[in-house]
Amino acid sequence: MKERVIIATRNAHKVEEIQAILSDYEVCDLSAVKDPPEVEETGVTFVENATLKAVAISKLTDALVLSDDSGLEVDVLNGEPGVYSSRYAGEDGNDKLNNEKLLRELEGRDERAARFRCVIVMARGGEALASFSGAIEGRILEGRRGEGGFGYDPLFAPLGHEESFAELGEEVKNSMSHRARALEGVVEWLSSVS
């Protein structure tokens, strides 16, 4: 029987990306938990936020819980938007406004080095069991390109590519993304504990 893993998110894009990589496991989103609380991301680091969510949700189920916190770090902006990536423009999850704000902040700047960073925490029974991280370096483009992906994907070109994550497509993105790199550690860990 496949190990059940609940992802502590309602973000359908994130769930799809994780399910594609953890295809050997029964992966569910938060709808598998009865009345899950809205866990406030009050941490100041990715690992703190991922731990808050993983531990809180793992108290409500016997399954393993996977929580990730991830975001975009832009060097010239001192690592912003960082842990505030999804609410950078003030409205949680509004990709269009977040992208517009980032482009305004970088207007007229030549330095556009950035990275996507992801931290994943695994928990069960209210206890964090392991954490994993991954990052991918790249640069912020001068404007949105491509229709795929989500978040800042239309603005981010990974090193070695001229295309944005939104143009490269899910398969290519999933092979190299910050989340894919963190999930490599998760896959290894799951195979050792299953």
SEKE-898176 format. One record per residue (C-alpha): x, y, z; residue in three letters. Coordinates in steps of 0.001 Angstrom, whole numbers, padded with zeros to 6 digits, always signed. Each point is the difference from the previous one (the first is absolute). Layout:
N
XYZALA;...
This chain:
194
+000000+000000+000000MET;+001294+003431-000923LYS;+001030+002378+002799GLU;-002527+002841+000272ARG;+001409+003525-000077VAL;-002178+003052+000602ILE;+001256+003275-001401ILE;-000799+002886+002331ALA;-001245+002333-002729THR;-003047+000946-002023ARG;+002174+001189-002896ASN;-001001-002276-002901ALA;+003121+000862-002032HIS;+002272-000995+002873LYS;-001944-003233+000550VAL;+000287-000960-003688GLU;+003742+000649+000002GLU;+000551-002068+003166ILE;-002304-002829-001160GLN;+001957-000286-003256ALA;+003246-000481+001915ILE;-001407-002205+002804LEU;-001946-002251-002369SER;+000954-003133+002000ASP;-002032+001279+002978TYR;-003650+000766+000666GLU;+000185+003784+000016VAL;-002995+002068+001180CYS;-000561+003680+000628ASP;-001554+001606+003086LEU;-003478-001139-001011SER;+000989-003418+001454ALA;-000006+001572+003492VAL;-003283+000789+001752LYS;-000315+003732+000759ASP;+003686+000905-000363PRO;+000905+003300+001672PRO;+001371+002941-001941GLU;+003587-000037+001305VAL;+001468+003486+000129GLU;+003475+000281-001451GLU;+001509+002065+002803THR;+003555-001277-000462GLY;+002759+002173-001418VAL;+001688-002869-001860THR;-001229-002624-002455PHE;+000818-002813+002464VAL;-001982+001679+002806GLU;-003100+000398-002185ASN;+000210-003536-001419ALA;+000388-001395+003534THR;-002990+001964+001328LEU;-002266-001432-002706LYS;+001349-003576+000082ALA;-000253-000337+003778VAL;-003473+001565+000257ALA;-001521-002200-002727ILE;+001783-003157+001184SER;-001861+000244+003313LYS;-003250-000657-001925LEU;+000948-003161-001909THR;+001938-003243+000278ASP;+001516+000577-003444ALA;+003360+001573-000715LEU;-000354+003719-000671VAL;+002151+001871-002484LEU;+000140+003760+000205SER;+002047+002287-002150ASP;+000747+003650+000167ASP;+001651+001494-002991SER;+000594+003257-001694GLY;+002084+002218-002204LEU;+003125+001768+001249GLU;+001323+002907-002079VAL;+003571+001011+000829ASP;-000292+003717-000765VAL;-003128+000144+002208LEU;+001874-001511+002977ASN;-001740-003349-000433GLY;-003524+001372-000381GLU;-002709-001053-000445PRO;+001262-003135+001828GLY;-002471-001475+002502VAL;-002510+002668-001072TYR;+000032-001100-003676SER;-003679-000997-000198SER;-001150+003224+001666ARG;+002694+002381-001282TYR;-002549+002445-001408ALA;-002141-000266+003134GLY;-002671-002392-001264GLU;+000764-003672+000685ASP;+000340-002079-003137GLY;-000565+002754-002563ASN;+002665-000980-002551ASP;-000755+002871-002365LYS;+000424+002709+002670LEU;+003104-001693+001446ASN;+001605-000164-003458ASN;-000849+003646-000713GLU;+001494+001150+003309LYS;+003209-001957-000605LEU;+000393+001496-003474LEU;-000515+003516+001440ARG;+002646-000645+002689GLU;+002510-001122-002655LEU;-000795+002711-002548GLU;+003219+001512-001384GLY;+002234-002513+001814ARG;+002444-002173-001914ASP;+000707-002343+002929GLU;-002773-002608-000116ARG;+001550-003103+001612ALA;-002539-002007+001985ALA;-000806-003464+001248ARG;-003016-002024+000923PHE;+000434-001678+003382ARG;-002123-002775+001527CYS;+000054-001587+003440VAL;-002081-003124+000660ILE;-000769-001333+003475VAL;-001410-003474+000643MET;-002024-000555+003178ALA;-002151-002594+001702ARG;-001937+000119+003261GLY;+000835+003643+000707GLY;+003751-000510-000371GLU;+002310+001232-002763ALA;+002014-002997-001204LEU;+002248+001343-002749ALA;+000608+003033-002192SER;+001376+000382-003508PHE;+000914+002993-002120SER;+000640+000776-003624GLY;+000787+003066-002077ALA;+000409+000935-003652ILE;+001945+003025-001167GLU;-001141+002210-002840GLY;-000988+003521-000893ARG;-003112+002168-000171ILE;-001073+000857-003533LEU;-001074+003501-001051GLU;-003603-001120-000491GLY;-002368-002970+000300ARG;+000579-002801-002509ARG;-002016-003178-000484GLY;-003365-001305+001108GLU;+001012-003005+002125GLY;+000917-000328+003646GLY;-001113+002270+002809PHE;+001333+002673+002318GLY;+003144+001603-001339TYR;+000583-002700-002679ASP;-000639+002436-002919PRO;+002753+002319+001315LEU;+002684-002537+000977PHE;+002525-001473-002454ALA;+002160-002729+001574PRO;+003754+000140-000640LEU;+000874-001483-003365GLY;-003392+000844-001509HIS;-001369+002992-001881GLU;-003603-001129+000591GLU;-001989+000630+003157SER;-001288-002872+002139PHE;-003431+000817-001485ALA;+001383-000590-003514GLU;+002040-003111+000828LEU;-003064-002005+001062GLY;-000797-002148+003012GLU;+002134-003004-000940GLU;+003185+002046-000406VAL;-000775+002146+003042LYS;-000712-003072+002164ASN;+003358-001483-000988SER;+001986+002958+001351MET;-002147+002196+002250SER;+000781+000943+003596HIS;-002920-002187+001093ARG;+001256-002937-002107ALA;+003429+000321+001626ARG;-001472+000024+003503ALA;-002259-002936-000920LEU;+003047-002070-001008GLU;+000885-000071+003691GLY;-003597-000818+000921VAL;-000094-002971-002409VAL;+003252-001355+001452GLU;-001265+000487+003565TRP;-003398-001587-000732LEU;+001648-003090-001503SER;+002099-000402+003150SER;-002955+000319+002421VAL;-002733-001796-001987SER;
